[in-house]
Amino acid sequence: MRVNLTDGSSKWFDVDKATVYDEATYHDGRNFISQATGSQWDHEELYRTRSGMWVLHSWSQWQGSTDSYTQSSAEEAYDWLIRNDYHDQVPAGYLSDAEV
């Protein structure tokens, strides 16, 4: 399925051919909270396209909100992956000793 980026770049990617990384969550005693956003309502997932582009998909459970798909830099993607416990997907040279 072809998805157009919503950042005005006119770029698109095929979600069926991309690798998706789901956000990690934790339970705060009452709700599941996104580690990506810190919210129970706002969510993210990260895609790595076959061409190597990183795409951040953001959405909210708030009524009237719209999904967004924006291109991310490698550094932004690596930071997102670390926050969501995908340390093994980040180049070793990018991780500090505390994050390994």
C-alpha positions in Angstrom: 0.0 0.0 0.0 1.4 3.4 -1.1 1.4 6.1 1.6 2.2 9.7 0.8 4.3 11.7 3.3 2.3 14.5 4.9 5.3 16.8 5.2 4.8 18.5 1.8 7.8 16.7 0.2 5.7 14.8 -2.4 7.5 11.6 -1.3 5.8 8.3 -0.7 6.6 4.8 0.4 5.1 1.3 0.3 4.2 0.2 3.8 4.0 -3.4 2.8 7.7 -3.4 1.7 9.0 -1.4 4.6 10.1 -2.6 8.0 8.0 -1.3 10.8 9.0 -0.7 14.4 6.1 -0.4 16.8 6.3 1.9 19.8 7.1 0.4 23.2 4.6 0.8 26.0 4.5 0.5 29.7 1.7 0.2 32.2 1.5 3.1 34.8 -1.0 1.2 37.0 -4.0 2.6 35.1 -3.1 2.9 31.4 -0.6 1.8 28.8 1.7 4.7 28.0 3.7 5.1 24.8 7.4 5.3 25.4 7.7 7.3 22.1 5.3 10.1 23.2 4.8 9.7 26.9 1.1 9.7 26.4 -1.7 7.2 26.5 -3.5 9.0 23.6 -0.7 9.9 21.2 1.3 7.2 19.4 4.1 6.6 16.9 5.7 3.9 14.8 8.8 4.1 12.7 9.3 2.7 9.2 12.5 2.0 7.3 11.8 1.9 3.6 13.5 -0.4 1.1 15.4 2.6 -0.2 16.7 3.4 3.3 14.4 6.3 4.2 13.2 6.6 7.8 9.5 7.6 8.1 7.8 8.5 11.4 4.0 7.8 11.6 2.3 9.7 14.3 -1.4 9.5 15.3 -3.7 10.3 18.1 -6.8 8.8 19.6 -8.2 12.3 20.1 -11.3 13.0 18.0 -10.6 15.1 14.9 -6.8 14.4 14.9 -5.1 13.3 11.7 -2.2 10.9 11.0 1.1 12.3 9.9 3.9 10.6 8.0 7.2 12.6 8.0 10.7 11.8 6.9 13.2 11.5 9.8 16.9 11.8 9.8 19.0 8.8 10.8 19.9 10.5 14.1 16.2 11.1 14.9 15.4 7.5 13.9 18.2 6.1 16.1 17.0 8.2 19.1 13.5 6.9 18.5 14.7 3.3 18.3 16.7 3.7 21.5 13.7 5.2 23.4 11.6 2.3 22.2 14.0 -0.5 23.2 15.3 -1.4 19.7 19.0 -1.0 20.7 20.0 -3.8 18.4 18.8 -1.8 15.4 21.1 1.1 16.1 24.7 1.1 14.9 27.1 0.3 17.8 29.1 3.5 17.2 25.9 5.5 17.9 25.2 4.1 21.3 26.9 5.4 24.4 28.3 2.9 27.0 25.2 3.7 29.2 22.8 2.6 26.4 24.4 -0.7 25.5 
